[in-house]
Amino acid sequence: MAPRIVILGAGINGLSSAVCVQQACPLAQVQLVAEHFSPDTTGDGSAGFWAPHLMSDKSADMVKRVSAVTYEHLVKLAYSPLAGLLKIQMLSGYCLYSKPADSSEEVPTWFEILESYRNLTEKEMLRFPKENNGVFYTTVTVDVTAYMAWLMKRFKELGGTIRQARIEKIEEIAGDCDILINCSALSSRYLFNDKEIKPVRGQVWKIRAPWIKHFYIFDDHVLEHPYILPGVDFVTVGGNAQEGSWKTQPDPDEARRIWDKAVERLPPLQYATPLRSWAGLRPWRENPRLESDTIDVQGRNIKVIHNYGHGGSGVTMHWGCALEVTAMVLETLGTDQEQIKLLVSRL
Ligand SMILES: Cc1cc2nc3c(=O)[nH]c(=O)nc-3n(C[C@H](O)[C@H](O)[C@H](O)COP(=O)(O)OP(=O)(O)OC[C@H]3O[C@@H](n4cnc5c(N)ncnc54)[C@H](O)[C@@H]3O)c2cc1C
């Protein structure tokens, strides 16, 4: 009988896992179950900017490993004929610091993944009289809604099915599957009794400012620092990070504060056209959970593969995580290691 695989959660992590698993296991029946689909997931409101952000040092190696795979995947798409459809582009810009560089501060190791990264010259710093030092690098950015529409089309063409439902207890779906892939992000708190996952609320502006062609990130070591991240159709301006807040509505006072701080650091923003303000919950966990487990559901052992807790870096990490999920699924189905390597390398 064809293996039955249910993926719970259709955010960027659930959807990319669904595509990879269905492609690597064409005979499996893969169903994506979720309460919300794009354009109503967290990634849809994110900036779609590749850079590990708001992650614990404890998970640095894992974050770097999966982020490197995702970077390669997105850059390949940025140089492919699909770039326009998916609204993926290479983007260069500035990380600026108002205080003098502390020689004890280490450069994050994920900078090694990038193709270009350098300190700003004295001449460049003259453009930023309020800042003290900075770096310039090139990364990749994606319009997550356009990208997720393409992933969803791919999933359906591969034979995957979808079901819209809010799941209150894991028993509601576990009985229907041989493998359950958990990408339910913050709901893992009650569905899997995981008290380590918590929300870190973020609020941003989406604005029209086509003259902004670089990204600007100010004092990124400070929690509520300003950032300006242009995409293809609009610019995302942030931001804040409110640990433990479950509020998904944007707050008008917060919006004004975010705007004023960003304009103060980057005056050319002044005459931009605001489009909307948006708030979302980063599913934060000190160690993002990417592992398999077995749970007992009404006397039946169910294999569960967890893929959640990506915090402020879910877009940055998604493809690397989806490939590791796929390898775990193939292993559970008894595929040998050589074949797993081959199948995953084709995704
Ligand atoms: C302001 C802001 C800016 C950001 N910018 C970036 C950025 O530039 N780059 C970056 O890498 N990351 C960024 N992030 C982080 C990124 O958006 C998240 O890490 C990522 O979107 C999480 O994706 P996910 O698929 O794990 O979870 P989610 O998108 O939260 O999806 C969870 C899914 O599970 C489903 N679900 C949950 N509970 C249930 C249930 N009980 N029953 C049925 N379905 C359920 C939901 O309906 C949904 O489909 C940003 C986040 C915020 C808030």
Ligand as a Chemical Component Dictionary entry (heavy atoms), coordinates in Angstrom:
data_LIG
# 
_chem_comp.id                   LIG 
_chem_comp.type                 NON-POLYMER 
_chem_comp.pdbx_formal_charge   0 
_chem_comp.three_letter_code    LIG 
# 
loop_
_chem_comp_atom.comp_id 
_chem_comp_atom.atom_id 
_chem_comp_atom.alt_atom_id 
_chem_comp_atom.type_symbol 
_chem_comp_atom.charge 
_chem_comp_atom.model_Cartn_x 
_chem_comp_atom.model_Cartn_y 
_chem_comp_atom.model_Cartn_z 
_chem_comp_atom.pdbx_ordinal 
LIG C1  C1  C 0 7.931  40.847 10.868 1  
LIG C2  C2  C 0 8.594  39.579 10.410 2  
LIG C3  C3  C 0 9.592  39.654 9.428  3  
LIG C4  C4  C 0 10.255 38.483 9.036  4  
LIG N1  N1  N 0 11.221 38.572 8.058  5  
LIG C5  C5  C 0 11.921 37.460 7.723  6  
LIG C6  C6  C 0 12.933 37.534 6.717  7  
LIG O1  O1  O 0 13.150 38.580 6.103  8  
LIG N2  N2  N 0 13.645 36.406 6.467  9  
LIG C7  C7  C 0 13.423 35.229 7.123  10 
LIG O2  O2  O 0 14.139 34.258 6.885  11 
LIG N3  N3  N 0 12.413 35.129 8.045  12 
LIG C8  C8  C 0 11.684 36.207 8.359  13 
LIG N4  N4  N 0 10.693 36.121 9.298  14 
LIG C9  C9  C 0 10.450 34.822 9.960  15 
LIG C10 C10 C 0 9.606  33.904 9.072  16 
LIG O3  O3  O 0 8.513  34.611 8.540  17 
LIG C11 C11 C 0 9.099  32.680 9.873  18 
LIG O4  O4  O 0 10.190 32.046 10.509 19 
LIG C12 C12 C 0 8.429  31.668 8.958  20 
LIG O5  O5  O 0 7.475  32.291 8.148  21 
LIG C13 C13 C 0 7.806  30.538 9.757  22 
LIG O6  O6  O 0 7.234  29.654 8.828  23 
LIG P1  P1  P 0 6.524  28.309 9.295  24 
LIG O7  O7  O 0 6.099  27.611 8.051  25 
LIG O8  O8  O 0 7.423  27.565 10.201 26 
LIG O9  O9  O 0 5.284  28.788 10.181 27 
LIG P2  P2  P 0 3.941  29.588 9.818  28 
LIG O10 O10 O 0 4.102  30.441 8.614  29 
LIG O11 O11 O 0 3.523  30.243 11.082 30 
LIG O12 O12 O 0 2.918  28.459 9.422  31 
LIG C14 C14 C 0 2.323  27.589 10.345 32 
LIG C15 C15 C 0 1.297  26.748 9.616  33 
LIG O13 O13 O 0 0.726  25.817 10.527 34 
LIG C16 C16 C 0 -0.686 25.918 10.467 35 
LIG N5  N5  N 0 -1.247 25.564 11.754 36 
LIG C17 C17 C 0 -0.825 25.976 12.966 37 
LIG N6  N6  N 0 -1.597 25.439 13.916 38 
LIG C18 C18 C 0 -2.531 24.686 13.301 39 
LIG C19 C19 C 0 -3.610 23.878 13.746 40 
LIG N7  N7  N 0 -3.885 23.734 15.044 41 
LIG N8  N8  N 0 -4.372 23.238 12.824 42 
LIG C20 C20 C 0 -4.115 23.384 11.498 43 
LIG N9  N9  N 0 -3.099 24.132 11.027 44 
LIG C21 C21 C 0 -2.317 24.769 11.916 45 
LIG C22 C22 C 0 -0.952 27.371 10.098 46 
LIG O14 O14 O 0 -2.284 27.538 9.623  47 
LIG C23 C23 C 0 0.127  27.563 9.030  48 
LIG O15 O15 O 0 -0.298 27.014 7.814  49 
LIG C24 C24 C 0 9.940  37.243 9.650  50 
LIG C25 C25 C 0 8.909  37.178 10.590 51 
LIG C26 C26 C 0 8.235  38.318 10.968 52 
LIG C27 C27 C 0 7.129  38.218 11.973 53 
# 
loop_
_chem_comp_bond.comp_id 
_chem_comp_bond.atom_id_1 
_chem_comp_bond.atom_id_2 
_chem_comp_bond.value_order 
_chem_comp_bond.pdbx_ordinal 
LIG C1  C2  SING 1  
LIG C2  C3  SING 2  
LIG C2  C26 DOUB 3  
LIG C3  C4  DOUB 4  
LIG C4  N1  SING 5  
LIG C4  C24 SING 6  
LIG N1  C5  DOUB 7  
LIG C5  C6  SING 8  
LIG C5  C8  SING 9  
LIG C6  O1  DOUB 10 
LIG C6  N2  SING 11 
LIG N2  C7  SING 12 
LIG C7  O2  DOUB 13 
LIG C7  N3  SING 14 
LIG N3  C8  DOUB 15 
LIG C8  N4  SING 16 
LIG N4  C9  SING 17 
LIG N4  C24 SING 18 
LIG C9  C10 SING 19 
LIG C10 O3  SING 20 
LIG C10 C11 SING 21 
LIG C11 O4  SING 22 
LIG C11 C12 SING 23 
LIG C12 O5  SING 24 
LIG C12 C13 SING 25 
LIG C13 O6  SING 26 
LIG O6  P1  SING 27 
LIG P1  O7  DOUB 28 
LIG P1  O8  SING 29 
LIG P1  O9  SING 30 
LIG O9  P2  SING 31 
LIG P2  O10 DOUB 32 
LIG P2  O11 SING 33 
LIG P2  O12 SING 34 
LIG O12 C14 SING 35 
LIG C14 C15 SING 36 
LIG C15 O13 SING 37 
LIG C15 C23 SING 38 
LIG O13 C16 SING 39 
LIG C16 N5  SING 40 
LIG C16 C22 SING 41 
LIG N5  C17 SING 42 
LIG N5  C21 SING 43 
LIG C17 N6  DOUB 44 
LIG N6  C18 SING 45 
LIG C18 C19 SING 46 
LIG C18 C21 DOUB 47 
LIG C19 N7  SING 48 
LIG C19 N8  DOUB 49 
LIG N8  C20 SING 50 
LIG C20 N9  DOUB 51 
LIG N9  C21 SING 52 
LIG C22 O14 SING 53 
LIG C22 C23 SING 54 
LIG C23 O15 SING 55 
LIG C24 C25 DOUB 56 
LIG C25 C26 SING 57 
LIG C26 C27 SING 58 
# 
